[in-house]
């Protein structure tokens, strides 16, 4: 067997973990595994935040549409014609004469 082929075979068998100098290899492997776990966790948390932002944007659009609908209904209810129609049932009608302004004066004595 050639030296390259033997090195690949030893690597695949895992002999780098069982040799005398394997303590160094284990420390590096544990460090790499911890880094991978941190990377996976951060990727998942970023994905979760993206999903949450999308849901909040959808809810914001729905609330904005509801606000526009509600303000439109309010504007229709404030129209003079709709107010006249609602109070006509109660026997009220617009005044024939305009209102008069009352001025109150105080005498300083």
N, C-alpha and C positions, 0 to 999 in steps of 0.2 A: 504494500500500500504506500502511496505517496504521502508526503508530509501534509499536504493540503487536505487530502482525502481523510487522513487520520484525524486532523484537527476538526474537520466538519463532523466526523463520526463521534468524536469525544464531546463536542458541543451538543449534538442531538441527544446523546446519552445522558447529559447533565453532569459530566465529570467535573466541570468547573465549580459545581456546588459542593462536591465531596472531597476535593483536594485539601492539602494542608493550608493553602492560602485562600480557602473559601470564605473565611470570615470577612475579608475585604469585599468579596463579591456579594455576600449576603447583605452587608450594609448598603451597598450601592443599589441592589435590587429592592430592598425595603424602601429606600429613599425614592426610587423611581415609582414604585407602586403607590406610595403616599402622594407623590406629585400627580399621578394619573387619577387617583381618587379625588383629589382637590379639583382637578380639571373637569372631571365628569360632574362633580357636584355643582361647580360654577356654571357649566353649560346647562344643566337641568334647571337651575334657579333662574338663569337668563331666559330660558324658554318659558318658564312659568310666568315670569314678569311680562313677556311679550303677549302671552295669552290673556293675562289680566288686563293689560293696556287695551287690547282689542275689545274685550268685553266692556270695559269702561267707556271706550269711544262709542260703541254701539248703544249703550245705555244713555250716553250724553245726547246722541242724535235723536233717540226716542223721546227723551225729556224735552229737547228743543222743539220737536214737532208738536208735542203735547202743549207746550207753552204757546206756540203760535196758534194752535186751534183754540185754546182757552181765551187768548187775548182777542181773537176774531169774534168769538161768541160774546165776550164782554162788550166789544165795540158795537155789535148788533143790538145788544140789550140796552145800551145807552142811547141809541138813536131816538130822536123825538117821536118819530112815527110809531115805533114799537112801544114806547112808554104811553102814548095816547091810546093805543089799542088795549093795553093792559088795564089802564084806569077807566076806560070807557065802560067796562063791565060793572064798575063800582059807582057809576053815575057821575063821574068827574069829567069836566071838559075844560078846554083852555079858556082863559079869561078873555072877555070881549074888550075890556079896557086895560091899558097898560098899568102897571103898578105905579104908585106915587111914592116919591121919596120923602121921608119924614126927617126934618132937621130938629135937633134938640139943642138949645142954647142954654148955657148956665150963666147966671149973673154972679159975678164976684162981688160980694158985699163986704 
